Amino acid sequence: MQASAEVPERMARARRSFEAVKAELGRVVVGHENLIEQVFVALVCGGHCLLEGVPGLGKTLMVRSLAAALNLSFSRIQFTPDLMPADITGTQMLTEDAAGKKIFDFQRGPIFAHIVLADEINRATPKTQSALLEAMQEQSVTVAGKGHRLESPFMVLATQNPIEMEGTYPLPEAQVDRFFFKLLLEYPNREELGRIADLTTSPPPPALNRVLDAETILKIRDWVREVPIASPVKDYAARLILATHPRMNGRLPAAEKYVLYGASPRGLQSLVLAAKARALLSERPNVAFDDIRAVALQSLRHRIILNLEGDAEGVTAEKIVDGVVAGVPEIE
Amino acid sequence: MNEAAALRKKFSELIVWERVKRREKILLAALSYAFIGALLFLPGRRLLPAINPFYFPGLAFALFAAGHFWLRPWSDKDSVFAFAALDRALRLDERALTAAEIVQRGEATKAESYVVREAAKKLQAADVRTLFGREWSWHAFAAPALAALWLALLWLGVGADFGAGTTPRSVAEKVRQFSEELAQKAEAQKLAESVKIARALKAAADERLSGKTGDEKFGQNLTSIEKRLEALAPGGESDFDLGAYTREELAALKAELEAAQGRLRPSPSAGEKELLERLQSLPRAGEAMKRAGGAMENMGPGELRKLLERLEQESAGELERRSLADVQQFLSLLLKGDDSGDVPAEAQIRGRTAQQQTANQDRSGGKGELPGDQPGAKGGAARPPTARAGAAPRVTGALGEGGGSGVTWRGEAKAGESKIPEQEAPASYRRQMEEELAAEKIPPALKETVKKYFLSLGSDEKNRR
């Protein structure tokens, strides 16, 4: 059992990569340091993020900047009620080949990019929203019976506005569950607002440097999965998931009272994988209980469905997750 | 030695140390609970006589400790807790926990090997005994205090009498109490030997109680008194069949003879008739003499006087004999170690007295001399007051005028017609009353009442006429 020097080297490399991306994004995005870290974690875990925040908080800017800094292809889809699935996935077009023969050629949609920004995803119809399902889960799209593989790394960053609910179509649970993290954008503070004012009213900053490539991201993805996790830590994550369920052993009273459905097994995958990524980016060789706790909120909040009583009493999924994290012992 | 082996050794040290601490903790807890149990058991130890209270803490300790070790042996979970504690103490972010699992499994990826190496490096200088020193719980502090308290209570004899109802009395105390009662009784009845024995018993008991003698010497003293009693055992034939008399009857007879001593011998020249008349005023003596010598009318004055003297001597001798027999019985029970009863001798004395009284009542047809509830009917069997050894005879009745006041006289029912003419009866009663008053057999407080009553008997008779 001889340890290789490769492991600390790759941990350091992952850390450096993250720091570089963070620094580069910090040139154009004010604040949101935690958000950047969480998006990066989701990226190196191969997950997708649902960003929620009021308009003007820099969601689109952050996603665009991320794509720019990562040297990855980027596409933006503005979701509207009349948006069709084909507008996302692409469609068969009748064209002529070199010999002048009419043929159907598949015209790729905006989904064919490394980073896809699904802006205001809840404004499209469920039919269109579901066009993303296969892409997000299988990383492929099927058009006219033919599957088309999406390039890795592939990441969907969807945004939704929590205040303008008129004319929106809330995402179905199945689709929400496919998002690795649900991240909330907080309103900038006074100092950050000042910096925003400076940045946006002065000459534009030079273009972002491409500090990370797809190949490195995929390597980091592999390294994340190799991070060891002890059985008691895994068991802790599993017990957190079970505690969100209203009818499972180990449930908490608040979950029993206010939760209709608890977190799915995808929640556990998200929890463990994100904890591994966090450990790696912190240059730690293994997952700690703290890693699990640190990623619990973003991993579980969108996977908990409250019942009517919970809604009526103003209980939020965040409160349930906080209660679960506080109430479940590390070792049992 | 590679990192894995070093780590394995370190983990082994940690587990061994944690097990030692846990074992100590369990033993201390068991010890505390054992003493708590022993303290709770102490007041009720008489209820479980099979268990010696001295062994109870040991038994309880063994039970608690064995139960705990059997129900909660060291498990993998305990090891996990130990590794997690190590991680927390050294801020290892679960490296120890993860490494322990990897080391146990044997095979490892590169990343896992790195975890092992990191853990080994961090734990290299760690001394688990220093890191996780003993933490004394309240059991550790409570156990000696509880043990001391238990020993003190055991030494003070707490709970030894639980359920017995009375405080424990030593043999010496019993002997002293018996001797005091015996002395009181013997002095009242002028029993010289009994008084001497009572004094000897009291002296022996006092010496033991004051600590001048030990148990052994005390036992020897009692044995010597018992031997002395055996030597004193009076023998000889009795002319008066006094063995059939109860103790009270004997006492009454003796008192009667003593009271009438002067009157029975007014002068050597007193005639036979006068002597006979006076004897008739002594019913018990007369009855005894009648049993012994037949009709007194046929005896000469000298013969009657000799018979009376012998009766007096023999009644005193019989009382002495019975008193000494009681002492002998008491001592024999005491020396045999039959201490099951609280006051065996007294109980036996009382028991025998009661039996004799019952037998006496049977002889008199089961009827007492008390007035009956219905006109013309006699009352039930008279129940004399319980006689304690040495207690003076008492007259029961309510004091005061009016209402119901009465005086109870004990005595045998006499069959046949009265020999005293009706006209002479009040005078005879008054004479007896005067004798009784003179003999101090009537309590002082009642003397006046008794006197008025008998004087009124004559005046009533006169008024009726």
Interface residues (C-beta under 8 A of the other chain):
Chain A: M1 Q2 A3 S4 E6 V7 P8 W223 E226 V227 P228 I229 A230 S231 P232 V233 A279 R284 P285 N286 V287 A288 F289 D290 E330 I331
Chain B: N2 E3 A4 K77 V80 F81 A84 D87 D93 E94 R95 L97 T98 A100 E101 I102 G106 E107 A108 T109 K110 A111 E112 S113 Y114 V115 V116 R117 E118
